[in-house]
Amino acid sequence: MREDDAVQPARDAITAFIRSCENIVIFTGAGISTEAGVPDFRSPGSPWLVHKPVPFQEYMASGEARIEAWRRKFAMDDIYRHLGPGATHHFIAEGVAQGQVSAVVTQNIDNLHQRSGIPDHQIIELHGNGSYAHCLHCDRRHEIPEIRIHFERYGYPPVCDDCGGIVKSATISFGQKLPTEALRRAREAMIRADGIIVLGSSLVVRPAADLPILAAEAGARLLIVNREKTPLDSAADYVIRGDLPGVLPELWPLTDMNASSTSR
Ligand code: APR
């Protein structure tokens, strides 16, 4: 059987699901970035299993933990600094551009949805973004390159030059509260949607993993595409076990909604 024949049923199912929805929210995890070279968090061999994220309480408790956290961050940044959005990111961006995807709710911190051209206001980052830092006291933004220069010169990260507060990558660490506004926007988008497509997430981290269930309880249909089983599979209307982007249609399907506005 040709490889294409094996994935065609999956592509057809995804196309049919997309064509049956008007307002889709796409929920993404690290599995959409692996084909772009960005490692996910839990697959065997992931560098994240070596450079484990430092829990928030430890980060706040000691200078040594902050030094270790930044050392690990710079090591991960060096792994994927030169990488860009992959085919799955571009597929999602097409759905947004054609007006059928109202929001992308992501657990990813790699800034690749922004770099795929999706407008910021349609990206909801539950676990923050690793492409910049901020002061935990006054929330002033700090740029990673300047922090790295200070770190490499003095062996420790700078404090906020406005207020002297602790500066941290703008990602949400274990034990750190999720951004209230992002969670509110995500809940609102999920409840309004009539279709949720989960791409590349193990769906084991809450409260993020509760959101597709919230949408389903509000009447949305749920499609999960992931290489492995997830705890939400039994709640999904459709589960496609396969590799992204291979199981996705080549292009975002034309639907009645966007056929008039898109000429190909
Ligand atoms: N195609 C399909 N699925 C894939 C692919 C791929 N190319 N690559 C990886 N996967 C699947 C893995 O099998 C796994 O089930 O994607 C899932 C990624 O799961 P995780 O590594 O747990 O990532 P994620 O679900 O985003 O983690 C959620 O956990 O560590 C925290 O804050 C971190 O946001 C992260 C959160």
py3Dmol code that shows the C-alpha trace and the ligand (Angstrom):
import py3Dmol

protein = """\
ATOM      1  CA  MET A   1       0.000   0.000   0.000  1.00  0.00           C
ATOM      2  CA  ARG A   2       1.400   3.415  -0.906  1.00  0.00           C
ATOM      3  CA  GLU A   3       2.029   5.699   2.065  1.00  0.00           C
ATOM      4  CA  ASP A   4      -0.553   8.114   0.654  1.00  0.00           C
ATOM      5  CA  ASP A   5      -3.229   5.398   0.512  1.00  0.00           C
ATOM      6  CA  ALA A   6      -2.664   4.724   4.207  1.00  0.00           C
ATOM      7  CA  VAL A   7      -3.233   8.331   5.274  1.00  0.00           C
ATOM      8  CA  GLN A   8      -5.965   9.227   2.777  1.00  0.00           C
ATOM      9  CA  PRO A   9      -8.820   8.062   5.035  1.00  0.00           C
ATOM     10  CA  ALA A  10      -7.448  10.301   7.812  1.00  0.00           C
ATOM     11  CA  ARG A  11      -7.168  13.252   5.462  1.00  0.00           C
ATOM     12  CA  ASP A  12     -10.721  12.639   4.220  1.00  0.00           C
ATOM     13  CA  ALA A  13     -12.040  12.469   7.808  1.00  0.00           C
ATOM     14  CA  ILE A  14     -10.314  15.732   8.729  1.00  0.00           C
ATOM     15  CA  THR A  15     -11.639  17.395   5.558  1.00  0.00           C
ATOM     16  CA  ALA A  16     -15.180  16.231   6.322  1.00  0.00           C
ATOM     17  CA  PHE A  17     -14.914  17.449   9.926  1.00  0.00           C
ATOM     18  CA  ILE A  18     -13.661  20.876   8.807  1.00  0.00           C
ATOM     19  CA  ARG A  19     -16.397  21.168   6.178  1.00  0.00           C
ATOM     20  CA  SER A  20     -19.051  20.396   8.805  1.00  0.00           C
ATOM     21  CA  CYS A  21     -18.009  23.253  11.119  1.00  0.00           C
ATOM     22  CA  GLU A  22     -18.402  27.011  10.947  1.00  0.00           C
ATOM     23  CA  ASN A  23     -16.381  28.191  13.942  1.00  0.00           C
ATOM     24  CA  ILE A  24     -13.329  26.048  14.674  1.00  0.00           C
ATOM     25  CA  VAL A  25     -10.899  26.487  17.541  1.00  0.00           C
ATOM     26  CA  ILE A  26      -7.600  24.670  17.170  1.00  0.00           C
ATOM     27  CA  PHE A  27      -5.892  23.474  20.372  1.00  0.00           C
ATOM     28  CA  THR A  28      -2.203  22.718  19.897  1.00  0.00           C
ATOM     29  CA  GLY A  29       0.569  21.013  21.793  1.00  0.00           C
ATOM     30  CA  ALA A  30       4.268  20.406  21.254  1.00  0.00           C
ATOM     31  CA  GLY A  31       3.520  17.590  18.797  1.00  0.00           C
ATOM     32  CA  ILE A  32       2.838  20.108  16.011  1.00  0.00           C
ATOM     33  CA  SER A  33       6.377  21.474  16.258  1.00  0.00           C
ATOM     34  CA  THR A  34       8.397  18.228  16.303  1.00  0.00           C
ATOM     35  CA  GLU A  35       8.410  17.909  12.511  1.00  0.00           C
ATOM     36  CA  ALA A  36       9.864  21.457  12.491  1.00  0.00           C
ATOM     37  CA  GLY A  37      12.664  20.165  14.737  1.00  0.00           C
ATOM     38  CA  VAL A  38      11.337  21.542  18.049  1.00  0.00           C
ATOM     39  CA  PRO A  39      11.316  18.688  20.587  1.00  0.00           C
ATOM     40  CA  ASP A  40       8.147  17.880  22.516  1.00  0.00           C
ATOM     41  CA  PHE A  41       8.145  17.391  26.271  1.00  0.00           C
ATOM     42  CA  ARG A  42       7.404  13.726  26.872  1.00  0.00           C
ATOM     43  CA  SER A  43       8.412  11.621  23.877  1.00  0.00           C
ATOM     44  CA  PRO A  44      11.353   9.296  24.598  1.00  0.00           C
ATOM     45  CA  GLY A  45      14.670  11.060  23.990  1.00  0.00           C
ATOM     46  CA  SER A  46      13.276  14.582  24.316  1.00  0.00           C
ATOM     47  CA  PRO A  47      15.975  17.006  25.545  1.00  0.00           C
ATOM     48  CA  TRP A  48      13.292  18.417  27.837  1.00  0.00           C
ATOM     49  CA  LEU A  49      13.651  15.155  29.788  1.00  0.00           C
ATOM     50  CA  VAL A  50      17.273  16.212  30.390  1.00  0.00           C
ATOM     51  CA  HIS A  51      16.878  19.985  30.677  1.00  0.00           C
ATOM     52  CA  LYS A  52      13.799  19.626  32.889  1.00  0.00           C
ATOM     53  CA  PRO A  53      11.947  22.899  33.446  1.00  0.00           C
ATOM     54  CA  VAL A  54      12.672  24.315  36.947  1.00  0.00           C
ATOM     55  CA  PRO A  55       9.468  24.512  39.055  1.00  0.00           C
ATOM     56  CA  PHE A  56       8.276  28.040  39.847  1.00  0.00           C
ATOM     57  CA  GLN A  57       8.690  27.767  43.631  1.00  0.00           C
ATOM     58  CA  GLU A  58      12.331  26.699  43.201  1.00  0.00           C
ATOM     59  CA  TYR A  59      12.930  29.549  40.726  1.00  0.00           C
ATOM     60  CA  MET A  60      11.628  32.062  43.235  1.00  0.00           C
ATOM     61  CA  ALA A  61      13.432  30.493  46.182  1.00  0.00           C
ATOM     62  CA  SER A  62      17.047  30.607  45.061  1.00  0.00           C
ATOM     63  CA  GLY A  63      19.566  32.356  42.869  1.00  0.00           C
ATOM     64  CA  GLU A  64      21.156  28.976  42.064  1.00  0.00           C
ATOM     65  CA  ALA A  65      17.815  27.686  40.732  1.00  0.00           C
ATOM     66  CA  ARG A  66      17.465  30.821  38.572  1.00  0.00           C
ATOM     67  CA  ILE A  67      20.963  30.339  37.188  1.00  0.00           C
ATOM     68  CA  GLU A  68      20.176  26.667  36.400  1.00  0.00           C
ATOM     69  CA  ALA A  69      16.825  27.603  34.839  1.00  0.00           C
ATOM     70  CA  TRP A  70      18.443  30.140  32.497  1.00  0.00           C
ATOM     71  CA  ARG A  71      21.256  27.712  31.671  1.00  0.00           C
ATOM     72  CA  ARG A  72      18.667  25.120  30.610  1.00  0.00           C
ATOM     73  CA  LYS A  73      16.669  27.708  28.680  1.00  0.00           C
ATOM     74  CA  PHE A  74      19.696  28.874  26.705  1.00  0.00           C
ATOM     75  CA  ALA A  75      20.559  25.205  25.979  1.00  0.00           C
ATOM     76  CA  MET A  76      17.034  24.624  24.597  1.00  0.00           C
ATOM     77  CA  ASP A  77      17.084  27.923  22.670  1.00  0.00           C
ATOM     78  CA  ASP A  78      20.319  26.807  20.979  1.00  0.00           C
ATOM     79  CA  ILE A  79      18.572  23.583  19.892  1.00  0.00           C
ATOM     80  CA  TYR A  80      15.786  25.330  18.075  1.00  0.00           C
ATOM     81  CA  ARG A  81      16.821  28.977  17.542  1.00  0.00           C
ATOM     82  CA  HIS A  82      17.156  28.521  13.741  1.00  0.00           C
ATOM     83  CA  LEU A  83      13.923  26.549  13.281  1.00  0.00           C
ATOM     84  CA  GLY A  84      10.731  27.935  11.810  1.00  0.00           C
ATOM     85  CA  PRO A  85       7.051  27.009  11.482  1.00  0.00           C
ATOM     86  CA  GLY A  86       6.338  23.607   9.923  1.00  0.00           C
ATOM     87  CA  ALA A  87       3.602  22.370   7.588  1.00  0.00           C
ATOM     88  CA  THR A  88       1.141  21.919  10.467  1.00  0.00           C
ATOM     89  CA  HIS A  89       1.615  25.544  11.540  1.00  0.00           C
ATOM     90  CA  HIS A  90       0.977  26.696   7.955  1.00  0.00           C
ATOM     91  CA  PHE A  91      -2.116  24.472   7.660  1.00  0.00           C
ATOM     92  CA  ILE A  92      -3.540  26.102  10.794  1.00  0.00           C
ATOM     93  CA  ALA A  93      -2.622  29.594   9.551  1.00  0.00           C
ATOM     94  CA  GLU A  94      -4.564  28.876   6.330  1.00  0.00           C
ATOM     95  CA  GLY A  95      -7.648  27.985   8.367  1.00  0.00           C
ATOM     96  CA  VAL A  96      -7.312  31.275  10.270  1.00  0.00           C
ATOM     97  CA  ALA A  97      -6.739  33.269   7.049  1.00  0.00           C
ATOM     98  CA  GLN A  98      -9.857  31.747   5.482  1.00  0.00           C
ATOM     99  CA  GLY A  99     -11.935  32.829   8.460  1.00  0.00           C
ATOM    100  CA  GLN A 100     -12.994  29.366   9.641  1.00  0.00           C
ATOM    101  CA  VAL A 101     -10.609  29.151  12.616  1.00  0.00           C
ATOM    102  CA  SER A 102     -11.525  31.831  15.131  1.00  0.00           C
ATOM    103  CA  ALA A 103      -8.698  31.115  17.594  1.00  0.00           C
ATOM    104  CA  VAL A 104      -5.642  28.960  18.194  1.00  0.00           C
ATOM    105  CA  VAL A 105      -5.343  27.943  21.845  1.00  0.00           C
ATOM    106  CA  THR A 106      -1.808  26.733  22.346  1.00  0.00           C
ATOM    107  CA  GLN A 107       0.288  25.189  25.111  1.00  0.00           C
ATOM    108  CA  ASN A 108       3.390  25.874  23.023  1.00  0.00           C
ATOM    109  CA  ILE A 109       5.965  28.491  23.987  1.00  0.00           C
ATOM    110  CA  ASP A 110       7.985  28.437  20.740  1.00  0.00           C
ATOM    111  CA  ASN A 111       6.354  31.489  19.084  1.00  0.00           C
ATOM    112  CA  LEU A 112       5.878  29.481  15.868  1.00  0.00           C
ATOM    113  CA  HIS A 113       2.170  30.277  15.514  1.00  0.00           C
ATOM    114  CA  GLN A 114       3.074  33.983  15.446  1.00  0.00           C
ATOM    115  CA  ARG A 115       5.822  33.307  12.918  1.00  0.00           C
ATOM    116  CA  SER A 116       3.364  31.406  10.702  1.00  0.00           C
ATOM    117  CA  GLY A 117       1.457  34.671  10.236  1.00  0.00           C
ATOM    118  CA  ILE A 118      -1.506  34.212  12.584  1.00  0.00           C
ATOM    119  CA  PRO A 119      -2.501  37.595  14.077  1.00  0.00           C
ATOM    120  CA  ASP A 120      -1.568  37.906  17.765  1.00  0.00           C
ATOM    121  CA  HIS A 121      -5.181  38.491  18.805  1.00  0.00           C
ATOM    122  CA  GLN A 122      -6.147  35.060  17.468  1.00  0.00           C
ATOM    123  CA  ILE A 123      -3.401  33.213  19.377  1.00  0.00           C
ATOM    124  CA  ILE A 124      -4.131  32.351  23.007  1.00  0.00           C
ATOM    125  CA  GLU A 125      -1.006  31.180  24.840  1.00  0.00           C
ATOM    126  CA  LEU A 126      -1.867  29.201  27.966  1.00  0.00           C
ATOM    127  CA  HIS A 127       1.752  28.520  28.951  1.00  0.00           C
ATOM    128  CA  GLY A 128       3.285  31.791  27.856  1.00  0.00           C
ATOM    129  CA  ASN A 129       6.000  32.432  25.330  1.00  0.00           C
ATOM    130  CA  GLY A 130       9.725  31.743  25.552  1.00  0.00           C
ATOM    131  CA  SER A 131      10.827  34.372  23.024  1.00  0.00           C
ATOM    132  CA  TYR A 132      10.987  37.136  25.643  1.00  0.00           C
ATOM    133  CA  ALA A 133      11.127  37.618  29.423  1.00  0.00           C
ATOM    134  CA  HIS A 134       9.398  39.858  31.941  1.00  0.00           C
ATOM    135  CA  CYS A 135       9.801  41.174  35.455  1.00  0.00           C
ATOM    136  CA  LEU A 136       7.662  39.206  37.908  1.00  0.00           C
ATOM    137  CA  HIS A 137       7.147  42.348  39.995  1.00  0.00           C
ATOM    138  CA  CYS A 138       6.408  45.194  37.518  1.00  0.00           C
ATOM    139  CA  ASP A 139       5.801  43.032  34.407  1.00  0.00           C
ATOM    140  CA  ARG A 140       8.219  45.086  32.315  1.00  0.00           C
ATOM    141  CA  ARG A 141       9.321  43.194  29.188  1.00  0.00           C
ATOM    142  CA  HIS A 142      12.972  42.141  28.916  1.00  0.00           C
ATOM    143  CA  GLU A 143      14.708  40.771  25.797  1.00  0.00           C
ATOM    144  CA  ILE A 144      16.441  37.371  25.883  1.00  0.00           C
ATOM    145  CA  PRO A 145      19.645  38.440  24.045  1.00  0.00           C
ATOM    146  CA  GLU A 146      20.375  41.161  26.647  1.00  0.00           C
ATOM    147  CA  ILE A 147      19.742  38.709  29.485  1.00  0.00           C
ATOM    148  CA  ARG A 148      22.081  36.196  27.848  1.00  0.00           C
ATOM    149  CA  ILE A 149      24.867  38.782  27.484  1.00  0.00           C
ATOM    150  CA  HIS A 150      24.562  39.615  31.207  1.00  0.00           C
ATOM    151  CA  PHE A 151      24.385  35.894  32.090  1.00  0.00           C
ATOM    152  CA  GLU A 152      27.482  35.041  30.056  1.00  0.00           C
ATOM    153  CA  ARG A 153      29.401  38.018  31.456  1.00  0.00           C
ATOM    154  CA  TYR A 154      28.537  37.644  35.158  1.00  0.00           C
ATOM    155  CA  GLY A 155      27.304  34.023  35.464  1.00  0.00           C
ATOM    156  CA  TYR A 156      23.811  34.981  36.639  1.00  0.00           C
ATOM    157  CA  PRO A 157      20.705  36.645  35.130  1.00  0.00           C
ATOM    158  CA  PRO A 158      20.021  40.375  35.627  1.00  0.00           C
ATOM    159  CA  VAL A 159      17.267  41.744  37.835  1.00  0.00           C
ATOM    160  CA  CYS A 160      14.747  44.210  36.438  1.00  0.00           C
ATOM    161  CA  ASP A 161      16.506  47.532  35.803  1.00  0.00           C
ATOM    162  CA  ASP A 162      13.256  49.384  36.490  1.00  0.00           C
ATOM    163  CA  CYS A 163      12.355  47.940  39.896  1.00  0.00           C
ATOM    164  CA  GLY A 164      15.004  45.351  40.841  1.00  0.00           C
ATOM    165  CA  GLY A 165      12.428  42.552  40.605  1.00  0.00           C
ATOM    166  CA  ILE A 166      13.159  38.964  39.543  1.00  0.00           C
ATOM    167  CA  VAL A 167      13.181  38.533  35.749  1.00  0.00           C
ATOM    168  CA  LYS A 168      11.860  35.275  34.253  1.00  0.00           C
ATOM    169  CA  SER A 169      11.233  33.892  30.778  1.00  0.00           C
ATOM    170  CA  ALA A 170       7.600  34.686  29.874  1.00  0.00           C
ATOM    171  CA  THR A 171       6.703  30.967  30.022  1.00  0.00           C
ATOM    172  CA  ILE A 172       4.457  29.467  32.710  1.00  0.00           C
ATOM    173  CA  SER A 173       6.408  27.015  34.876  1.00  0.00           C
ATOM    174  CA  PHE A 174       4.976  24.158  36.879  1.00  0.00           C
ATOM    175  CA  GLY A 175       3.469  25.642  40.034  1.00  0.00           C
ATOM    176  CA  GLN A 176       2.984  29.043  38.395  1.00  0.00           C
ATOM    177  CA  LYS A 177      -0.556  30.377  37.891  1.00  0.00           C
ATOM    178  CA  LEU A 178      -1.791  30.345  34.292  1.00  0.00           C
ATOM    179  CA  PRO A 179      -2.434  33.844  32.874  1.00  0.00           C
ATOM    180  CA  THR A 180      -6.013  34.688  33.938  1.00  0.00           C
ATOM    181  CA  GLU A 181      -6.846  36.667  30.807  1.00  0.00           C
ATOM    182  CA  ALA A 182      -5.541  33.931  28.462  1.00  0.00           C
ATOM    183  CA  LEU A 183      -7.563  31.297  30.314  1.00  0.00           C
ATOM    184  CA  ARG A 184     -10.682  33.478  30.157  1.00  0.00           C
ATOM    185  CA  ARG A 185     -10.258  34.098  26.412  1.00  0.00           C
ATOM    186  CA  ALA A 186      -9.587  30.401  25.807  1.00  0.00           C
ATOM    187  CA  ARG A 187     -12.715  29.332  27.702  1.00  0.00           C
ATOM    188  CA  GLU A 188     -14.801  31.901  25.808  1.00  0.00           C
ATOM    189  CA  ALA A 189     -13.444  30.782  22.411  1.00  0.00           C
ATOM    190  CA  MET A 190     -13.999  27.123  23.242  1.00  0.00           C
ATOM    191  CA  ILE A 191     -17.610  27.651  24.342  1.00  0.00           C
ATOM    192  CA  ARG A 192     -18.416  29.613  21.162  1.00  0.00           C
ATOM    193  CA  ALA A 193     -16.893  27.044  18.790  1.00  0.00           C
ATOM    194  CA  ASP A 194     -18.862  24.303  17.049  1.00  0.00           C
ATOM    195  CA  GLY A 195     -15.692  22.307  16.312  1.00  0.00           C
ATOM    196  CA  ILE A 196     -12.462  21.740  18.255  1.00  0.00           C
ATOM    197  CA  ILE A 197      -9.405  20.229  16.585  1.00  0.00           C
ATOM    198  CA  VAL A 198      -6.671  19.074  18.994  1.00  0.00           C
ATOM    199  CA  LEU A 199      -3.305  18.645  17.292  1.00  0.00           C
ATOM    200  CA  GLY A 200      -0.194  17.084  18.863  1.00  0.00           C
ATOM    201  CA  SER A 201      -0.853  17.121  22.580  1.00  0.00           C
ATOM    202  CA  SER A 202      -0.656  14.404  25.238  1.00  0.00           C
ATOM    203  CA  LEU A 203      -3.515  16.256  27.002  1.00  0.00           C
ATOM    204  CA  VAL A 204      -2.064  15.392  30.432  1.00  0.00           C
ATOM    205  CA  VAL A 205      -1.450  18.909  31.775  1.00  0.00           C
ATOM    206  CA  ARG A 206      -4.390  20.714  33.392  1.00  0.00           C
ATOM    207  CA  PRO A 207      -6.163  23.084  33.389  1.00  0.00           C
ATOM    208  CA  ALA A 208      -5.223  23.302  29.672  1.00  0.00           C
ATOM    209  CA  ALA A 209      -6.389  19.743  28.995  1.00  0.00           C
ATOM    210  CA  ASP A 210      -9.800  20.532  30.531  1.00  0.00           C
ATOM    211  CA  LEU A 211     -10.605  23.059  27.775  1.00  0.00           C
ATOM    212  CA  PRO A 212     -11.571  20.640  24.946  1.00  0.00           C
ATOM    213  CA  ILE A 213     -13.946  18.929  27.411  1.00  0.00           C
ATOM    214  CA  LEU A 214     -15.486  22.309  28.287  1.00  0.00           C
ATOM    215  CA  ALA A 215     -16.125  22.874  24.565  1.00  0.00           C
ATOM    216  CA  ALA A 216     -17.628  19.411  24.088  1.00  0.00           C
ATOM    217  CA  GLU A 217     -19.935  19.969  27.078  1.00  0.00           C
ATOM    218  CA  ALA A 218     -21.018  23.243  25.405  1.00  0.00           C
ATOM    219  CA  GLY A 219     -21.969  21.302  22.261  1.00  0.00           C
ATOM    220  CA  ALA A 220     -18.836  21.407  20.121  1.00  0.00           C
ATOM    221  CA  ARG A 221     -17.625  18.317  18.280  1.00  0.00           C
ATOM    222  CA  LEU A 222     -14.103  17.199  19.083  1.00  0.00           C
ATOM    223  CA  LEU A 223     -11.429  15.836  16.719  1.00  0.00           C
ATOM    224  CA  ILE A 224      -8.098  14.702  18.206  1.00  0.00           C
ATOM    225  CA  VAL A 225      -5.043  14.085  16.005  1.00  0.00           C
ATOM    226  CA  ASN A 226      -2.095  12.675  17.925  1.00  0.00           C
ATOM    227  CA  ARG A 227       0.613  10.047  17.555  1.00  0.00           C
ATOM    228  CA  GLU A 228      -0.347   8.419  20.862  1.00  0.00           C
ATOM    229  CA  LYS A 229      -3.497   7.789  22.885  1.00  0.00           C
ATOM    230  CA  THR A 230      -4.710  10.675  25.052  1.00  0.00           C
ATOM    231  CA  PRO A 231      -6.950  10.742  28.146  1.00  0.00           C
ATOM    232  CA  LEU A 232      -9.573  12.613  26.096  1.00  0.00           C
ATOM    233  CA  ASP A 233      -9.847  10.076  23.261  1.00  0.00           C
ATOM    234  CA  SER A 234     -13.008   8.538  24.711  1.00  0.00           C
ATOM    235  CA  ALA A 235     -14.661  11.971  24.823  1.00  0.00           C
ATOM    236  CA  ALA A 236     -13.777  12.799  21.196  1.00  0.00           C
ATOM    237  CA  ASP A 237     -16.122  12.428  18.223  1.00  0.00           C
ATOM    238  CA  TYR A 238     -13.118  11.489  16.071  1.00  0.00           C
ATOM    239  CA  VAL A 239      -9.604  10.306  16.957  1.00  0.00           C
ATOM    240  CA  ILE A 240      -6.895  10.078  14.322  1.00  0.00           C
ATOM    241  CA  ARG A 241      -3.771   8.282  15.436  1.00  0.00           C
ATOM    242  CA  GLY A 242      -0.988   9.418  13.155  1.00  0.00           C
ATOM    243  CA  ASP A 243       1.941  11.656  12.384  1.00  0.00           C
ATOM    244  CA  LEU A 244       1.541  15.352  11.749  1.00  0.00           C
ATOM    245  CA  PRO A 245       1.622  16.869   9.208  1.00  0.00           C
ATOM    246  CA  GLY A 246       1.313  13.612   7.170  1.00  0.00           C
ATOM    247  CA  VAL A 247      -2.326  12.944   8.125  1.00  0.00           C
ATOM    248  CA  LEU A 248      -3.444  16.493   7.367  1.00  0.00           C
ATOM    249  CA  PRO A 249      -4.909  17.465   3.985  1.00  0.00           C
ATOM    250  CA  GLU A 250      -2.367  19.201   1.726  1.00  0.00           C
ATOM    251  CA  LEU A 251      -4.357  22.456   1.920  1.00  0.00           C
ATOM    252  CA  TRP A 252      -7.048  23.774   4.248  1.00  0.00           C
ATOM    253  CA  PRO A 253     -10.230  22.410   2.606  1.00  0.00           C
ATOM    254  CA  LEU A 254     -12.484  24.718   0.654  1.00  0.00           C
ATOM    255  CA  THR A 255     -15.845  24.960   2.376  1.00  0.00           C
ATOM    256  CA  ASP A 256     -19.114  26.696   1.426  1.00  0.00           C
ATOM    257  CA  MET A 257     -18.072  29.378   3.902  1.00  0.00           C
ATOM    258  CA  ASN A 258     -14.750  30.189   2.323  1.00  0.00           C
ATOM    259  CA  ALA A 259     -15.240  28.971  -1.261  1.00  0.00           C
ATOM    260  CA  SER A 260     -16.809  32.312  -2.252  1.00  0.00           C
ATOM    261  CA  SER A 261     -14.015  34.345  -0.628  1.00  0.00           C
ATOM    262  CA  THR A 262     -11.125  32.214  -1.887  1.00  0.00           C
ATOM    263  CA  SER A 263     -10.204  31.713  -5.503  1.00  0.00           C
ATOM    264  CA  ARG A 264      -7.415  29.167  -6.045  1.00  0.00           C
TER     265      ARG A 264
END
"""
ligand_1 = """\
36
APR
N 2.571 13.904 15.011
C 1.588 13.569 15.887
N 1.769 13.579 17.231
C 3.005 13.904 17.682
C 4.075 14.250 16.828
C 3.801 14.249 15.439
N 4.738 14.593 14.537
N 5.170 14.524 17.597
C 4.792 14.337 18.891
N 3.509 13.962 18.926
C 2.681 13.713 20.111
C 3.391 12.917 21.201
O 3.186 11.528 21.011
C 2.682 13.436 22.447
O 1.523 12.663 22.757
O 2.420 14.980 20.663
C 2.237 14.851 22.063
C 3.094 15.914 22.735
O 2.846 15.789 24.117
P 3.775 16.555 25.161
O 5.217 16.342 24.818
O 3.281 16.183 26.516
O 3.467 18.108 24.866
P 2.189 18.917 25.302
O 0.948 18.090 25.262
O 2.197 20.160 24.506
O 2.570 19.265 26.829
C 1.715 20.139 27.536
O 3.325 20.151 29.343
O 5.544 20.270 30.014
C 4.366 20.986 29.881
O 4.199 23.306 29.607
C 4.553 22.128 28.929
O 2.971 23.046 27.361
C 3.573 21.841 27.818
C 2.554 20.950 28.475
"""
view = py3Dmol.view(width=600, height=400)
view.addModel(protein, "pdb")
view.setStyle({"model": 0}, {"cartoon": {"style": "trace"}})
view.addModel(ligand_1, "xyz")
view.setStyle({"model": 1}, {"stick": {}})
view.zoomTo()
view.show()
